Amino acid sequence: DQMLALEVTDGAKRLLIDEGYDPVFGARPLRRVIQTRAETLIARKILSGALSGGDTIVLDAENGELACR
């Protein structure tokens, strides 16, 4: 409804891949990492009211953690 855009930096992608990679279980661990780390962080940013319609959320990695700007 708010027409928000999401940009994921290469650093954030690398962090998610490094944490979620498991050759035995396939994509399931990666999916869990995205849900628990990225989706929660993005949802908190949206619910905080800090965004306006049409804004772009940038998901980045800072000091080994995901950050939302």
Secondary structure, DSSP 8 states (H G I E B T S, - for coil): ----EEEE-HHHHHHHHHHH--TTTTTHHHHHHIIIIIIHHHHHHHHTT---TT-EEEEEEETTEEEE-
